[in-house]
Amino acid sequence: MGGKFRFTNRVERIFNISKSLVSGEVICPVHFLVGAFKERTGVCAELFLYLDRQFGIDFIDQMLRNSSYEASPSLADVLELAHETMVAYHQIYINEGHIIRAILELDPFVNSVLDDRIRLDILNIVSVPRDMIVSLKKYMRPEMNQIDFSIRKALPRDYHQLLAFVKCEFGDRWVPLIENGYKTLNKTPIFLAIAEDNIIGFACYDVVRNRKGLFGPMGTAAGCRTKGIGAALLHFCLNDMAKVGYEYAIIGQAGPIEFYEKTCGARIIPVEI
């Protein structure tokens, strides 16, 4: 599963479960779906509870026994489509949501046993950005290595450079939120990652719809990811929110769910289905 594909830890665990379901070497898309059902952490735990409630705990194994592998697309085709989705969302790891979305789009057998409502519910559980919550009651910012960059609060002089950075890396959708952050009466609730006097990342809170206790958005330059910048920005914001007096932080519309689970112990807020 190497090459251009990079997977989250949860996807790696799902693949290991999937391998235990087959006697040969070939994993079909339905094996991954069953593996996700059996993995039972994060959104996969929610998927397990949902399918158990809809069909009973034996349904997924029955689907595995009755599956028609000849009609299924190759896993490689599924991963290609999942990779396209990952890139479209400016992410760097393929997660279970990307893959399950691709399976539901490409696999005729899976679609023959799951009706439109069930497929939509599954997508809403595993394949859309989810709200998450972090307790700040006993929060302490961890020590983190910041070798090639520094983190500091945004200053008035950063305004135009920050807007240019956001537009270049992410388009116009976050520009109004940056503007909101600069309208606050107190200190701007925006942190910057700086390298050689250039902005390479940012994170905000309290800027979305002017709601208090909401973390985000956060973004890192495409060429600077996987270097701990996002984790550092996240923790600087959470630390500031804890000092302000928030007991919880809501991470709205989180895309890389597993990143937040691992980095700050965030938990998904269950969807109402």
Order of alpha helices (4+ residues) and beta strands (2+ residues): alpha-alpha-alpha-alpha-alpha-alpha-alpha-alpha-beta-beta-alpha-alpha-beta-beta-beta-alpha-beta-alpha-beta
